[in-house]
């Protein structure tokens, strides 16, 4: 028998195996602890802390845009956005399905949003949907336990109070795309960035500086408290030269017709109004425009996304005769007494170049030719000048050159000359082509903004760069940058020659023979010029506009300045595919804009006088 304290060999072996197993398990645990605490200690600590403390970015509010009198054109309003941190969702698939249901969007669409953000850092929020309506906000707040990792964020949403008014000038914002992210300017997926207009061109001023928060969260990713915060810095404010009242007047004058109206102060280049029709509502872009809405805008036959004022290139028609007349007087090709006979057409080469007046105008001097817009007179004057001289003077008026207004994709139009045709077509210039250019047809094209700059230059004899932004203000109201009027050039024309052209333009509007009588006003002397821009060649016989398809009808132009004796406004208007010529269709548009400008100027003067009498401060316009 064994002694009382002896252990059987079987038990001893079992004890030895247990001891060995214990040593192995403890060793494995120690190795695992050493791996987690030493080799991966820093990584594990960070992950653990992320389960409790998060760094959350605070989006800066974009700067406002104001008109010249401080009225808001672009603002920002609070918006509720839905975000998700996938790492906080115990069952991500179920959470995504629930979230998609509450947001009234498909599960596939929601999953696609998460897939696009797959390369983000761990625990960084993914924006699922911005600008939620109230029902969606209530649904997410009520069902938080069913949506682990999902939360609401209050962010600034861009707002355009005027809707379609000034849409092409102001532009719009949109979500930053991969190409923009690749530029590494501090943007992250889901950020909004200027995509068009002032929003894009002035992005660095409007953007602001984002802030951040250090927050403590629970196991579901819900915020418990803010530990530390760095406030965001709002973007700067842009003050424009635009007069919102005059903009509304120009919009009303053009109506629902396709075209453009641009009004400039010829004394300093201030852009007072800039209309492009048809337009669009930039508010549709703030929450992410639908594919169907975007397709409709792109495929619309009247191209609502085209900023016609700076991107539309049209033959200037008879408004170009202002330049040809000025060049001819300055070059001595004609003088005020030179007379040319118009019999209704000019035979040149093997072609008859017709005048718009079938029976002709008879004997014409330059004054009469401008007043009655005689084509034959300018055919012959253009032939004497030659295309290169015409082009030289056209560029002196700003045509064929960028105005430098700082709006995206500004077009320069075309001012042809012999070298241009060699480069463009590898062909020589033919004399018959000069005749077409002399009346603003053929290859010559210009934008409405260029035409407004041109007539402003006629009004004063100097050419200014169109000024859209007057100043940039910091969030505290201090001036970051002030943009003074920029004088580009003095018109290389004698004052006497320019005065002769100005006098003829007054009579275009204010005499019975003038083609622009519908622009006349009782209390303001308007000086201007009509133009009809041919879209297609229809043969020898003229066809009434209302008998043609819309897309084949001529464009109607009118350019003018007022008051003629001391100009304070210059206006260019084009109505696309109009039911009549410039005198019948475009002249009344310009008349209404000039009348509104005069009325607003009277109101401004009266207000300023009243404030001066009362001792109140007043803004400088």
Secondary structure, DSSP 8 states (H G I E B T S, - for coil): ---TT---HHHHHHHHHHHHHHHHHHHHHHHHHHIIIIISHHHHHHHHHHTTEEEEEE------EE-TTS-EEEEEEEEEEEEE-GGG-TTHHHHHHHHHHHHTS-HHHHHHHHHHTTTS-TT--EEEESS--HHHHHHHHHTGGGSTTEEEEEEEEEE-TTTTTTHHHH-EEEE--HHHHHT-SS--TT-EEEEEHHHHHTHHHHS-B-EEEEEEE-TTS-EEEEEEEE--B---EEEES--HHHHHHHHHHHTTSSEEEEEE-TTT-BEEEEEEES---GGGGTT---HHHHHHHHH-TT-TTS-HHHH--B--GGGGHHHHHHHHHHHTS--TT--EEE-SEEEETTEEEE-SSTT--EEE-HHHHHHHT-HHHHHHHHHHH-HHHHHHHHHHTTTTS------TT----B---HHHHHHHHS----HHHHHHHHTT-TT-BB-HHHHHHHHHHHHHSEEE--B-EEEEE-TTS-EEEE----EEEE-SS-HHHHHHHHHHHHHHHHSTT-TTGGG--SSS-EEEEEEEE--S---SS---GGGS-GGGS-EEEEEEEESTTS--EEEEEEETT-SS-IIIIIHHHHHHHHHHHHHHHHHHHHHHHHHHHHT------
